[in-house]
Amino acid sequence: MPANRQFSHKANELIILGDAVYQSDANDLYQYRVYPKGSLLKPSPHSSYWYINENTVGCVVGDADGQPYVVADLVCVQIMGYTPEERSSTYSRGADLPYVNGCSTKQLIAPNRLGDPTWQYLSIPAGSSEQSHHIHSTARVVYVLSGRGTSIVGMPSVQKEYELEPGMVIILPKMTPHHFTAAEDALVVIPLHIFSSTSLENNHPMFAGTHLV
């Protein structure tokens, strides 16, 4: 298995997964690890493993015996403390739901409950900007399936551009400002939402009673 070392992550930066394991920050609300292609894992019975193989995404739960096995051909994300039913889905047929800015999407593995992890599929047509610059309250682990594009990351005064190509795995830690663009090629990505956002996240004292002028 590749070395399990902690990446040094600076605020407002995208992480490109190499040949080492990425460990979420100790202060993150949800703990996870991202394993690169071909990792040999010894599964924990207290974790779920979210993988991408050729034409398939899925979720398996750690075996109680902890026998080592290769979880994924392309990438695998271990989410600690969450052990749902095992599921899988194909992604070869494209998207079937409309999304912002001319994009399309579909749910590959929908969350069982509000806030649960989810595999999604996002198709960004050539010449489009995926959406306005934005943040997520939890991390996104993104596999670049096909096409080429750019991820623009950071606040407007300190933005960086990262070129995306098939086979890349990128990690957007929570609260990292970003958006995707596609120029000459359509860009297709498969993001794992470590935990999925809900409208309830805006129902708190800082939002309630705040009005833009």
TIRO-2110 file (N, C-alpha, C; in Angstrom, 1 decimal):
// TIRO-2110
0.9, -1.2, 0.0, N, 1, A
0.0, 0.0, 0.0, CA, 1, A
0.9, 1.2, 0.0, C, 1, A
0.5, 2.3, -0.7, N, 2, A
1.3, 3.5, -0.7, CA, 2, A
1.5, 4.1, 0.7, C, 2, A
2.5, 4.9, 0.9, N, 3, A
2.8, 5.5, 2.2, CA, 3, A
1.6, 6.3, 2.7, C, 3, A
1.2, 6.1, 3.9, N, 4, A
0.0, 6.9, 4.5, CA, 4, A
0.6, 8.1, 5.1, C, 4, A
0.8, 9.1, 4.3, N, 5, A
1.4, 10.4, 4.9, CA, 5, A
0.4, 11.5, 4.8, C, 5, A
0.5, 12.4, 5.7, N, 6, A
-0.4, 13.6, 5.7, CA, 6, A
0.0, 14.6, 4.6, C, 6, A
-0.9, 15.0, 3.7, N, 7, A
-0.6, 16.0, 2.8, CA, 7, A
-0.5, 17.4, 3.6, C, 7, A
0.3, 18.3, 3.1, N, 8, A
0.3, 19.6, 3.6, CA, 8, A
-0.7, 20.5, 2.8, C, 8, A
-1.8, 20.8, 3.4, N, 9, A
-2.8, 21.6, 2.6, CA, 9, A
-2.9, 23.0, 3.1, C, 9, A
-2.8, 23.9, 2.1, N, 10, A
-3.0, 25.3, 2.4, CA, 10, A
-4.4, 25.7, 2.1, C, 10, A
-4.9, 26.7, 2.8, N, 11, A
-6.3, 27.2, 2.5, CA, 11, A
-6.4, 27.6, 1.1, C, 11, A
-7.6, 27.4, 0.5, N, 12, A
-8.0, 27.8, -0.8, CA, 12, A
-7.1, 27.2, -1.9, C, 12, A
-6.7, 25.9, -1.7, N, 13, A
-5.9, 25.2, -2.7, CA, 13, A
-6.6, 23.8, -2.9, C, 13, A
-6.5, 23.4, -4.2, N, 14, A
-7.0, 22.1, -4.6, CA, 14, A
-5.9, 21.1, -4.3, C, 14, A
-6.2, 19.9, -4.0, N, 15, A
-5.2, 18.8, -3.8, CA, 15, A
-5.3, 17.8, -4.9, C, 15, A
-4.2, 17.6, -5.6, N, 16, A
-4.1, 16.6, -6.6, CA, 16, A
-3.5, 15.3, -6.0, C, 16, A
-4.3, 14.2, -6.0, N, 17, A
-3.8, 13.0, -5.4, CA, 17, A
-2.7, 12.4, -6.3, C, 17, A
-1.6, 12.0, -5.6, N, 18, A
-0.5, 11.4, -6.3, CA, 18, A
-0.5, 9.9, -5.9, C, 18, A
0.7, 9.4, -5.5, N, 19, A
0.8, 8.0, -5.2, CA, 19, A
0.8, 7.7, -3.7, C, 19, A
0.5, 8.8, -2.9, N, 20, A
0.4, 8.6, -1.4, CA, 20, A
-1.1, 8.8, -1.0, C, 20, A
-1.4, 8.3, 0.2, N, 21, A
-2.8, 8.3, 0.7, CA, 21, A
-3.0, 9.7, 1.3, C, 21, A
-4.2, 10.3, 1.0, N, 22, A
-4.5, 11.6, 1.6, CA, 22, A
-5.4, 11.3, 2.8, C, 22, A
-5.0, 12.0, 3.9, N, 23, A
-5.8, 11.9, 5.2, CA, 23, A
-6.5, 13.2, 5.5, C, 23, A
-7.7, 13.1, 5.8, N, 24, A
-8.5, 14.3, 6.1, CA, 24, A
-7.9, 15.0, 7.4, C, 24, A
-8.1, 16.3, 7.5, N, 25, A
-7.5, 17.0, 8.6, CA, 25, A
-8.2, 16.5, 9.9, C, 25, A
-7.4, 16.5, 11.0, N, 26, A
-7.9, 16.0, 12.3, CA, 26, A
-9.1, 16.9, 12.8, C, 26, A
-9.2, 18.1, 12.3, N, 27, A
-10.3, 19.0, 12.8, CA, 27, A
-11.5, 18.9, 11.9, C, 27, A
-11.5, 18.1, 10.8, N, 28, A
-12.7, 18.0, 10.0, CA, 28, A
-13.8, 17.3, 10.7, C, 28, A
-15.0, 17.7, 10.5, N, 29, A
-16.2, 17.1, 11.1, CA, 29, A
-16.3, 15.6, 10.7, C, 29, A
-16.0, 15.3, 9.5, N, 30, A
-16.1, 13.9, 9.0, CA, 30, A
-14.7, 13.4, 8.6, C, 30, A
-14.3, 12.2, 9.1, N, 31, A
-12.9, 11.7, 8.8, CA, 31, A
-12.9, 10.8, 7.6, C, 31, A
-12.0, 10.9, 6.7, N, 32, A
-11.9, 10.1, 5.6, CA, 32, A
-10.4, 10.0, 5.1, C, 32, A
-10.2, 9.0, 4.3, N, 33, A
-8.9, 8.8, 3.6, CA, 33, A
-9.1, 8.5, 2.1, C, 33, A
-8.2, 9.0, 1.3, N, 34, A
-8.3, 8.8, -0.2, CA, 34, A
-7.1, 8.0, -0.6, C, 34, A
-7.4, 6.8, -1.2, N, 35, A
-6.3, 5.9, -1.6, CA, 35, A
-6.2, 5.9, -3.1, C, 35, A
-4.9, 6.0, -3.6, N, 36, A
-4.7, 6.1, -5.1, CA, 36, A
-5.0, 4.7, -5.7, C, 36, A
-4.9, 4.8, -7.0, N, 37, A
-5.1, 3.6, -7.9, CA, 37, A
-4.3, 2.4, -7.5, C, 37, A
-5.0, 1.2, -7.4, N, 38, A
-4.4, 0.0, -7.1, CA, 38, A
-4.0, -0.3, -5.7, C, 38, A
-4.5, 0.5, -4.7, N, 39, A
-4.0, 0.4, -3.3, CA, 39, A
-4.5, -1.0, -2.8, C, 39, A
-3.7, -1.6, -2.0, N, 40, A
-4.1, -2.9, -1.3, CA, 40, A
-4.4, -2.5, 0.1, C, 40, A
-5.7, -2.7, 0.5, N, 41, A
-6.2, -2.2, 1.8, CA, 41, A
-6.5, -3.4, 2.7, C, 41, A
-6.4, -3.1, 4.0, N, 42, A
-6.9, -4.0, 5.0, CA, 42, A
-8.1, -3.4, 5.6, C, 42, A
-9.3, -3.8, 5.2, N, 43, A
-10.6, -3.0, 5.6, CA, 43, A
-10.8, -3.1, 7.0, C, 43, A
-11.4, -2.0, 7.5, N, 44, A
-11.8, -1.9, 8.9, CA, 44, A
-13.3, -2.2, 9.0, C, 44, A
-13.8, -2.9, 10.0, N, 45, A
-15.2, -3.2, 10.1, CA, 45, A
-16.0, -1.9, 10.5, C, 45, A
-15.3, -0.8, 10.8, N, 46, A
-16.0, 0.4, 11.2, CA, 46, A
-16.0, 1.5, 10.1, C, 46, A
-15.7, 1.1, 8.9, N, 47, A
-15.6, 2.0, 7.8, CA, 47, A
-16.3, 1.5, 6.6, C, 47, A
-16.7, 2.4, 5.7, N, 48, A
-17.2, 2.1, 4.4, CA, 48, A
-16.1, 2.6, 3.3, C, 48, A
-16.1, 1.9, 2.2, N, 49, A
-15.1, 2.1, 1.2, CA, 49, A
-15.8, 2.4, -0.2, C, 49, A
-15.6, 3.7, -0.7, N, 50, A
-16.3, 4.2, -1.8, CA, 50, A
-15.4, 4.2, -3.0, C, 50, A
-15.6, 3.4, -4.0, N, 51, A
-14.6, 3.1, -5.0, CA, 51, A
-15.2, 3.4, -6.4, C, 51, A
-14.2, 3.6, -7.3, N, 52, A
-14.5, 3.7, -8.8, CA, 52, A
-13.7, 2.6, -9.5, C, 52, A
-14.4, 1.8, -10.2, N, 53, A
-13.8, 0.8, -11.1, CA, 53, A
-14.1, 1.2, -12.6, C, 53, A
-13.7, 0.4, -13.5, N, 54, A
-14.1, 0.7, -14.9, CA, 54, A
-15.6, 0.5, -15.0, C, 54, A
-16.3, 1.6, -15.3, N, 55, A
-17.8, 1.6, -15.6, CA, 55, A
-18.6, 1.4, -14.3, C, 55, A
-18.0, 1.4, -13.1, N, 56, A
-18.8, 1.1, -11.9, CA, 56, A
-18.3, 2.0, -10.8, C, 56, A
-19.3, 2.5, -10.0, N, 57, A
-18.9, 3.1, -8.7, CA, 57, A
-19.7, 2.2, -7.7, C, 57, A
-19.2, 2.2, -6.4, N, 58, A
-19.8, 1.4, -5.4, CA, 58, A
-19.4, 1.8, -4.0, C, 58, A
-20.0, 1.1, -3.1, N, 59, A
-19.7, 1.2, -1.7, CA, 59, A
-19.7, -0.2, -1.1, C, 59, A
-18.6, -0.5, -0.4, N, 60, A
-18.5, -1.8, 0.4, CA, 60, A
-18.2, -1.4, 1.8, C, 60, A
-18.6, -2.3, 2.7, N, 61, A
-18.3, -2.2, 4.1, CA, 61, A
-17.2, -3.1, 4.5, C, 61, A
-16.3, -2.6, 5.4, N, 62, A
-15.2, -3.4, 5.8, CA, 62, A
-15.5, -4.7, 6.4, C, 62, A
-14.8, -5.7, 6.0, N, 63, A
-15.0, -7.1, 6.5, CA, 63, A
-14.5, -7.2, 7.9, C, 63, A
-15.3, -8.0, 8.7, N, 64, A
-14.9, -8.1, 10.2, CA, 64, A
-13.6, -8.8, 10.3, C, 64, A
-13.2, -9.7, 9.4, N, 65, A
-11.9, -10.4, 9.5, CA, 65, A
-10.7, -9.5, 9.0, C, 65, A
-11.0, -8.4, 8.3, N, 66, A
-10.0, -7.5, 7.9, CA, 66, A
-9.0, -8.1, 6.9, C, 66, A
-9.5, -8.9, 6.1, N, 67, A
-8.6, -9.5, 5.1, CA, 67, A
-8.2, -8.5, 4.0, C, 67, A
-6.9, -8.4, 3.7, N, 68, A
-6.5, -7.4, 2.7, CA, 68, A
-7.0, -7.8, 1.3, C, 68, A
-7.4, -6.8, 0.5, N, 69, A
-7.8, -7.0, -0.9, CA, 69, A
-7.8, -5.6, -1.6, C, 69, A
-7.7, -5.6, -2.9, N, 70, A
-7.7, -4.4, -3.7, CA, 70, A
-9.1, -3.9, -3.8, C, 70, A
-9.4, -2.7, -3.3, N, 71, A
-10.8, -2.2, -3.3, CA, 71, A
-11.2, -1.6, -4.6, C, 71, A
-10.3, -1.0, -5.3, N, 72, A
-10.6, -0.2, -6.5, CA, 72, A
-9.5, -0.2, -7.5, C, 72, A
-9.9, -0.2, -8.8, N, 73, A
-9.0, 0.0, -9.9, CA, 73, A
-8.5, 1.4, -10.0, C, 73, A
-9.4, 2.4, -9.7, N, 74, A
-9.1, 3.8, -10.1, CA, 74, A
-8.9, 4.7, -8.8, C, 74, A
-9.7, 4.6, -7.9, N, 75, A
-9.6, 5.4, -6.6, CA, 75, A
-10.5, 4.8, -5.6, C, 75, A
-10.2, 5.0, -4.3, N, 76, A
-11.1, 4.5, -3.2, CA, 76, A
-11.0, 5.5, -2.1, C, 76, A
-12.2, 5.8, -1.5, N, 77, A
-12.3, 6.7, -0.3, CA, 77, A
-12.8, 5.9, 0.9, C, 77, A
-12.1, 5.9, 1.9, N, 78, A
-12.5, 5.3, 3.2, CA, 78, A
-13.2, 6.4, 4.0, C, 78, A
-14.5, 6.1, 4.4, N, 79, A
-15.2, 7.0, 5.3, CA, 79, A
-15.3, 6.3, 6.7, C, 79, A
-14.8, 6.9, 7.7, N, 80, A
-14.7, 6.2, 9.0, CA, 80, A
-16.1, 6.4, 9.7, C, 80, A
-16.5, 5.4, 10.4, N, 81, A
-17.7, 5.5, 11.3, CA, 81, A
-19.0, 5.5, 10.5, C, 81, A
-19.0, 5.1, 9.2, N, 82, A
-20.3, 5.0, 8.5, CA, 82, A
-20.3, 3.7, 7.7, C, 82, A
-21.3, 2.9, 8.0, N, 83, A
-21.3, 1.5, 7.4, CA, 83, A
-22.7, 1.2, 6.9, C, 83, A
-23.0, 1.8, 5.7, N, 84, A
-24.4, 1.6, 5.1, CA, 84, A
-24.5, 0.2, 4.4, C, 84, A
-25.6, -0.1, 3.8, N, 85, A
-25.7, -1.2, 2.9, CA, 85, A
-24.8, -1.1, 1.7, C, 85, A
-24.3, -2.2, 1.2, N, 86, A
-23.4, -2.2, 0.1, CA, 86, A
-24.2, -2.0, -1.2, C, 86, A
-23.7, -1.1, -2.1, N, 87, A
-24.4, -0.8, -3.3, CA, 87, A
-23.4, -0.5, -4.4, C, 87, A
-23.9, -0.6, -5.7, N, 88, A
-23.0, -0.2, -6.8, CA, 88, A
-23.9, 0.3, -7.9, C, 88, A
-23.3, 0.9, -8.9, N, 89, A
-24.0, 1.5, -10.0, CA, 89, A
-23.1, 1.7, -11.2, C, 89, A
-23.6, 1.6, -12.4, N, 90, A
-22.8, 1.9, -13.6, CA, 90, A
-22.9, 3.4, -13.9, C, 90, A
-21.9, 3.9, -14.7, N, 91, A
-21.9, 5.3, -15.1, CA, 91, A
-21.7, 5.5, -16.6, C, 91, A
-21.8, 4.4, -17.4, N, 92, A
-21.5, 4.5, -18.8, CA, 92, A
-22.6, 5.1, -19.7, C, 92, A
-23.8, 5.4, -19.1, N, 93, A
-24.9, 5.8, -20.0, CA, 93, A
-25.1, 7.3, -20.0, C, 93, A
-24.2, 8.1, -19.3, N, 94, A
-24.3, 9.5, -19.3, CA, 94, A
-25.3, 10.0, -18.3, C, 94, A
-25.6, 11.3, -18.4, N, 95, A
-26.4, 12.0, -17.4, CA, 95, A
-27.9, 12.2, -17.9, C, 95, A
-28.8, 12.3, -17.0, N, 96, A
-30.2, 12.4, -17.4, CA, 96, A
-31.0, 13.5, -16.6, C, 96, A
-30.3, 14.3, -15.8, N, 97, A
-31.0, 15.4, -15.1, CA, 97, A
-30.3, 16.7, -15.4, C, 97, A
-31.1, 17.8, -15.6, N, 98, A
-30.6, 19.1, -15.9, CA, 98, A
-29.9, 19.7, -14.7, C, 98, A
-28.8, 20.5, -15.0, N, 99, A
-28.1, 21.1, -13.9, CA, 99, A
-27.8, 22.5, -14.4, C, 99, A
-27.1, 23.3, -13.6, N, 100, A
-26.9, 24.8, -13.9, CA, 100, A
-26.0, 25.0, -15.1, C, 100, A
-26.1, 26.1, -15.8, N, 101, A
-25.2, 26.5, -16.8, CA, 101, A
-25.1, 25.5, -18.0, C, 101, A
-26.2, 24.8, -18.3, N, 102, A
-26.1, 23.9, -19.4, CA, 102, A
-25.5, 22.6, -19.1, C, 102, A
-25.2, 22.3, -17.8, N, 103, A
-24.6, 21.1, -17.5, CA, 103, A
-25.7, 20.0, -17.2, C, 103, A
-25.3, 18.8, -17.1, N, 104, A
-26.2, 17.7, -16.7, CA, 104, A
-25.6, 16.8, -15.7, C, 104, A
-26.4, 16.1, -15.0, N, 105, A
-25.9, 15.3, -13.9, CA, 105, A
-26.8, 14.1, -13.7, C, 105, A
-26.4, 13.2, -12.8, N, 106, A
-27.3, 12.1, -12.3, CA, 106, A
-26.7, 11.6, -11.0, C, 106, A
-27.5, 11.0, -10.2, N, 107, A
-27.1, 10.4, -9.0, CA, 107, A
-26.7, 8.9, -9.3, C, 107, A
-25.5, 8.6, -9.0, N, 108, A
-25.0, 7.2, -9.2, CA, 108, A
-25.4, 6.4, -8.0, C, 108, A
-25.1, 6.9, -6.8, N, 109, A
-25.5, 6.3, -5.5, CA, 109, A
-26.1, 7.4, -4.7, C, 109, A
-27.4, 7.4, -4.6, N, 110, A
-28.1, 8.5, -3.8, CA, 110, A
-27.9, 8.3, -2.3, C, 110, A
-27.9, 9.4, -1.6, N, 111, A
-27.8, 9.3, -0.1, CA, 111, A
-29.0, 8.5, 0.5, C, 111, A
-28.8, 7.6, 1.4, N, 112, A
-29.9, 7.0, 2.1, CA, 112, A
-30.7, 7.9, 2.9, C, 112, A
-30.1, 8.9, 3.6, N, 113, A
-30.7, 9.9, 4.4, CA, 113, A
-30.1, 11.2, 4.1, C, 113, A
-30.8, 12.3, 4.5, N, 114, A
-30.3, 13.6, 4.3, CA, 114, A
-28.9, 13.7, 5.0, C, 114, A
-27.9, 14.1, 4.2, N, 115, A
-26.5, 14.3, 4.7, CA, 115, A
-25.6, 13.1, 4.5, C, 115, A
-26.2, 11.9, 4.0, N, 116, A
-25.3, 10.8, 3.8, CA, 116, A
-24.4, 11.0, 2.6, C, 116, A
-23.3, 10.2, 2.5, N, 117, A
-22.4, 10.3, 1.3, CA, 117, A
-23.2, 9.9, 0.0, C, 117, A
-22.7, 10.5, -1.1, N, 118, A
-23.3, 10.2, -2.4, CA, 118, A
-22.3, 10.3, -3.5, C, 118, A
-22.3, 9.3, -4.4, N, 119, A
-21.6, 9.4, -5.7, CA, 119, A
-22.5, 10.1, -6.7, C, 119, A
-21.9, 11.1, -7.4, N, 120, A
-22.6, 11.9, -8.4, CA, 120, A
-21.9, 11.8, -9.7, C, 120, A
-22.5, 12.2, -10.8, N, 121, A
-22.0, 12.3, -12.1, CA, 121, A
-22.3, 13.7, -12.7, C, 121, A
-21.3, 14.4, -13.2, N, 122, A
-21.5, 15.7, -13.7, CA, 122, A
-20.8, 15.9, -15.1, C, 122, A
-21.6, 16.3, -16.0, N, 123, A
-21.2, 16.5, -17.4, CA, 123, A
-21.2, 18.0, -17.7, C, 123, A
-20.0, 18.6, -18.0, N, 124, A
-19.9, 20.0, -18.3, CA, 124, A
-19.6, 20.2, -19.7, C, 124, A
-20.5, 20.7, -20.5, N, 125, A
-20.3, 20.8, -22.0, CA, 125, A
-19.2, 21.8, -22.3, C, 125, A
-18.6, 21.6, -23.5, N, 126, A
-17.6, 22.5, -24.0, CA, 126, A
-18.1, 23.9, -24.0, C, 126, A
-17.2, 24.9, -23.6, N, 127, A
-17.6, 26.3, -23.7, CA, 127, A
-18.3, 26.8, -22.5, C, 127, A
-18.5, 25.9, -21.5, N, 128, A
-19.3, 26.3, -20.3, CA, 128, A
-18.5, 26.6, -19.1, C, 128, A
-19.1, 27.3, -18.1, N, 129, A
-18.6, 27.4, -16.8, CA, 129, A
-19.6, 26.6, -15.9, C, 129, A
-19.1, 25.7, -15.1, N, 130, A
-19.9, 24.8, -14.4, CA, 130, A
-20.9, 25.5, -13.5, C, 130, A
-20.5, 26.5, -12.9, N, 131, A
-21.5, 27.4, -12.1, CA, 131, A
-20.6, 28.5, -11.5, C, 131, A
-21.3, 29.4, -10.8, N, 132, A
-20.6, 30.5, -10.1, CA, 132, A
-19.6, 29.9, -9.1, C, 132, A
-18.6, 30.8, -8.8, N, 133, A
-17.6, 30.4, -7.8, CA, 133, A
-18.4, 30.1, -6.5, C, 133, A
-18.0, 29.0, -5.8, N, 134, A
-18.8, 28.5, -4.7, CA, 134, A
-18.0, 27.7, -3.7, C, 134, A
-18.5, 27.4, -2.6, N, 135, A
-17.9, 26.5, -1.6, CA, 135, A
-18.9, 25.4, -1.2, C, 135, A
-18.3, 24.3, -0.6, N, 136, A
-19.1, 23.3, 0.0, CA, 136, A
-18.8, 23.1, 1.4, C, 136, A
-19.7, 22.7, 2.2, N, 137, A
-19.4, 22.6, 3.7, CA, 137, A
-18.7, 21.3, 4.0, C, 137, A
-18.7, 20.4, 3.1, N, 138, A
-17.9, 19.2, 3.3, CA, 138, A
-17.0, 18.9, 2.1, C, 138, A
-16.1, 18.0, 2.2, N, 139, A
-15.1, 17.8, 1.1, CA, 139, A
-15.7, 17.1, -0.1, C, 139, A
-15.1, 17.3, -1.2, N, 140, A
-15.5, 16.6, -2.5, CA, 140, A
-14.2, 15.9, -3.0, C, 140, A
-14.3, 14.6, -3.3, N, 141, A
-13.3, 13.8, -3.9, CA, 141, A
-13.7, 13.6, -5.4, C, 141, A
-13.0, 14.1, -6.3, N, 142, A
-13.5, 14.1, -7.7, CA, 142, A
-12.6, 13.3, -8.6, C, 142, A
-13.1, 12.4, -9.4, N, 143, A
-12.4, 11.7, -10.4, CA, 143, A
-12.7, 12.2, -11.7, C, 143, A
-11.7, 12.6, -12.5, N, 144, A
-11.9, 13.1, -13.9, CA, 144, A
-12.0, 12.0, -14.8, C, 144, A
-13.3, 11.8, -15.3, N, 145, A
-13.5, 10.6, -16.2, CA, 145, A
-13.1, 10.8, -17.6, C, 145, A
-13.5, 12.0, -18.2, N, 146, A
-13.1, 12.2, -19.6, CA, 146, A
-13.1, 13.7, -19.9, C, 146, A
-12.5, 14.1, -21.0, N, 147, A
-12.4, 15.5, -21.4, CA, 147, A
-11.3, 16.2, -20.7, C, 147, A
-11.3, 17.5, -21.0, N, 148, A
-10.3, 18.4, -20.3, CA, 148, A
-10.9, 19.7, -19.9, C, 148, A
-10.4, 20.2, -18.8, N, 149, A
-11.0, 21.5, -18.4, CA, 149, A
-10.1, 22.1, -17.3, C, 149, A
-10.7, 23.0, -16.6, N, 150, A
-9.9, 23.8, -15.6, CA, 150, A
-10.7, 23.9, -14.3, C, 150, A
-10.0, 23.7, -13.2, N, 151, A
-10.6, 24.0, -11.9, CA, 151, A
-10.0, 25.3, -11.4, C, 151, A
-10.8, 26.3, -11.1, N, 152, A
-10.4, 27.6, -10.6, CA, 152, A
-10.7, 27.6, -9.2, C, 152, A
-9.6, 27.8, -8.3, N, 153, A
-9.7, 27.6, -6.9, CA, 153, A
-9.2, 28.8, -6.2, C, 153, A
-9.9, 29.2, -5.1, N, 154, A
-9.4, 30.3, -4.2, CA, 154, A
-10.3, 31.5, -4.3, C, 154, A
-10.1, 32.4, -3.3, N, 155, A
-10.8, 33.7, -3.3, CA, 155, A
-10.3, 34.5, -4.5, C, 155, A
-11.2, 35.5, -5.0, N, 156, A
-10.9, 36.2, -6.2, CA, 156, A
-9.5, 36.8, -6.3, C, 156, A
-9.0, 37.3, -5.2, N, 157, A
-7.7, 37.9, -5.1, CA, 157, A
-6.5, 37.0, -5.2, C, 157, A
-6.7, 35.7, -4.9, N, 158, A
-5.6, 34.7, -4.8, CA, 158, A
-6.0, 33.4, -5.5, C, 158, A
-6.7, 33.5, -6.7, N, 159, A
-7.1, 32.3, -7.3, CA, 159, A
-6.0, 31.6, -8.1, C, 159, A
-6.1, 30.3, -8.1, N, 160, A
-5.2, 29.4, -8.9, CA, 160, A
-6.0, 28.6, -9.9, C, 160, A
-5.4, 28.3, -11.0, N, 161, A
-6.0, 27.5, -12.0, CA, 161, A
-5.3, 26.1, -12.1, C, 161, A
-6.0, 25.0, -12.1, N, 162, A
-5.5, 23.7, -12.2, CA, 162, A
-6.1, 23.0, -13.5, C, 162, A
-5.2, 22.6, -14.4, N, 163, A
-5.6, 21.9, -15.6, CA, 163, A
-6.0, 20.5, -15.2, C, 163, A
-7.2, 20.0, -15.7, N, 164, A
-7.7, 18.7, -15.4, CA, 164, A
-7.7, 17.8, -16.7, C, 164, A
-7.3, 16.6, -16.5, N, 165, A
-7.3, 15.6, -17.6, CA, 165, A
-7.7, 14.3, -17.1, C, 165, A
-8.1, 13.4, -18.0, N, 166, A
-8.7, 12.1, -17.6, CA, 166, A
-7.7, 11.3, -16.7, C, 166, A
-8.3, 10.6, -15.7, N, 167, A
-7.6, 9.8, -14.7, CA, 167, A
-7.1, 10.6, -13.5, C, 167, A
-7.2, 11.9, -13.5, N, 168, A
-6.8, 12.6, -12.3, CA, 168, A
-7.8, 12.5, -11.2, C, 168, A
-7.3, 12.5, -9.9, N, 169, A
-8.2, 12.5, -8.7, CA, 169, A
-7.8, 13.8, -8.0, C, 169, A
-8.8, 14.7, -7.8, N, 170, A
-8.6, 15.9, -7.0, CA, 170, A
-9.5, 15.9, -5.8, C, 170, A
-9.0, 16.6, -4.8, N, 171, A
-9.7, 16.7, -3.5, CA, 171, A
-9.9, 18.2, -3.2, C, 171, A
-11.2, 18.6, -3.0, N, 172, A
-11.6, 19.9, -2.6, CA, 172, A
-12.0, 19.9, -1.1, C, 172, A
-11.1, 20.3, -0.2, N, 173, A
-11.4, 20.3, 1.2, CA, 173, A
-12.6, 21.2, 1.4, C, 173, A
-13.3, 21.0, 2.6, N, 174, A
-14.4, 21.8, 2.9, CA, 174, A
-14.1, 23.3, 2.9, C, 174, A
-15.0, 24.1, 2.4, N, 175, A
-15.0, 25.6, 2.4, CA, 175, A
-13.9, 26.1, 1.4, C, 175, A
-13.5, 25.3, 0.4, N, 176, A
-12.6, 25.7, -0.6, CA, 176, A
-13.3, 26.4, -1.8, C, 176, A
-13.2, 27.7, -2.0, N, 177, A
-13.9, 28.3, -3.2, CA, 177, A
-13.4, 27.7, -4.5, C, 177, A
-14.3, 27.4, -5.4, N, 178, A
-13.9, 26.8, -6.7, CA, 178, A
-15.0, 26.8, -7.7, C, 178, A
-14.7, 26.6, -8.9, N, 179, A
-15.6, 26.2, -10.0, CA, 179, A
-14.9, 25.6, -11.1, C, 179, A
-15.6, 24.9, -12.0, N, 180, A
-15.0, 24.2, -13.1, CA, 180, A
-15.3, 24.9, -14.4, C, 180, A
-14.4, 24.9, -15.4, N, 181, A
-14.8, 25.4, -16.7, CA, 181, A
-14.3, 24.3, -17.8, C, 181, A
-14.9, 24.3, -18.9, N, 182, A
-14.5, 23.5, -20.0, CA, 182, A
-14.5, 24.3, -21.3, C, 182, A
-13.4, 24.3, -22.0, N, 183, A
-13.2, 25.1, -23.2, CA, 183, A
-13.5, 24.4, -24.4, C, 183, A
-12.6, 23.6, -25.0, N, 184, A
-12.8, 23.0, -26.3, CA, 184, A
-13.4, 21.6, -26.1, C, 184, A
-13.2, 20.9, -25.0, N, 185, A
-13.7, 19.6, -24.8, CA, 185, A
-14.7, 19.6, -23.7, C, 185, A
-15.7, 18.7, -23.8, N, 186, A
-16.7, 18.5, -22.7, CA, 186, A
-15.9, 17.8, -21.6, C, 186, A
-16.2, 18.2, -20.3, N, 187, A
-15.5, 17.6, -19.2, CA, 187, A
-16.6, 16.8, -18.4, C, 187, A
-16.2, 15.6, -18.0, N, 188, A
-17.1, 14.7, -17.2, CA, 188, A
-16.3, 14.3, -16.0, C, 188, A
-16.9, 14.6, -14.8, N, 189, A
-16.3, 14.3, -13.5, CA, 189, A
-17.2, 13.5, -12.7, C, 189, A
-16.7, 12.7, -11.8, N, 190, A
-17.5, 11.9, -10.9, CA, 190, A
-17.1, 12.3, -9.4, C, 190, A
-17.9, 13.1, -8.8, N, 191, A
-17.5, 13.6, -7.4, CA, 191, A
-18.2, 12.7, -6.4, C, 191, A
-17.4, 12.4, -5.3, N, 192, A
-18.0, 11.8, -4.1, CA, 192, A
-18.1, 13.0, -3.1, C, 192, A
-19.4, 13.2, -2.6, N, 193, A
-19.7, 14.1, -1.6, CA, 193, A
-19.5, 13.3, -0.3, C, 193, A
-18.5, 13.7, 0.5, N, 194, A
-18.2, 12.9, 1.7, CA, 194, A
-19.4, 12.9, 2.6, C, 194, A
-20.1, 14.0, 2.8, N, 195, A
-21.5, 14.0, 3.3, CA, 195, A
-22.2, 15.1, 2.4, C, 195, A
-23.4, 14.8, 2.1, N, 196, A
-24.2, 15.6, 1.2, CA, 196, A
-24.9, 16.7, 1.9, C, 196, A
-24.9, 17.9, 1.2, N, 197, A
-25.5, 19.1, 1.8, CA, 197, A
-27.0, 19.1, 1.7, C, 197, A
-27.6, 19.7, 2.6, N, 198, A
-29.1, 19.9, 2.6, CA, 198, A
-29.4, 21.4, 2.9, C, 198, A
-30.7, 21.7, 2.6, N, 199, A
-31.1, 23.1, 2.8, CA, 199, A
-31.1, 23.5, 4.3, C, 199, A
-31.1, 22.5, 5.1, N, 200, A
-31.1, 22.7, 6.6, CA, 200, A
-29.8, 23.4, 7.0, C, 200, A
-28.7, 23.4, 6.2, N, 201, A
-27.4, 24.0, 6.6, CA, 201, A
-27.6, 25.5, 6.7, C, 201, A
-28.5, 26.1, 6.0, N, 202, A
-28.7, 27.5, 6.1, CA, 202, A
-29.6, 28.0, 7.2, C, 202, A
-30.1, 27.0, 7.9, N, 203, A
-31.1, 27.3, 9.0, CA, 203, A
-30.3, 27.4, 10.3, C, 203, A
-29.6, 28.6, 10.5, N, 204, A
-28.9, 28.8, 11.7, CA, 204, A
-28.8, 30.3, 11.9, C, 204, A
-28.4, 30.7, 13.1, N, 205, A
-28.5, 32.2, 13.5, CA, 205, A
-27.8, 33.1, 12.6, C, 205, A
-26.7, 32.7, 12.0, N, 206, A
-26.0, 33.7, 11.1, CA, 206, A
-26.8, 34.0, 9.8, C, 206, A
-27.5, 33.0, 9.3, N, 207, A
-28.3, 33.2, 8.1, CA, 207, A
-29.7, 33.8, 8.5, C, 207, A
-30.3, 33.3, 9.5, N, 208, A
-31.7, 33.8, 9.9, CA, 208, A
-31.6, 35.3, 10.3, C, 208, A
-32.5, 36.1, 9.7, N, 209, A
-32.5, 37.5, 10.0, CA, 209, A
-31.5, 38.3, 9.3, C, 209, A
-30.7, 37.7, 8.4, N, 210, A
-29.7, 38.4, 7.6, CA, 210, A
-30.3, 38.8, 6.3, C, 210, A
-30.2, 40.0, 5.9, N, 211, A
-30.8, 40.5, 4.6, CA, 211, A
-29.8, 41.3, 3.8, C, 211, A
-29.6, 40.9, 2.5, N, 212, A
-28.7, 41.6, 1.7, CA, 212, A
-29.3, 43.0, 1.3, C, 212, A
-28.5, 44.0, 1.2, N, 213, A
-29.0, 45.4, 0.8, CA, 213, A
-28.2, 45.9, -0.4, C, 213, A
END
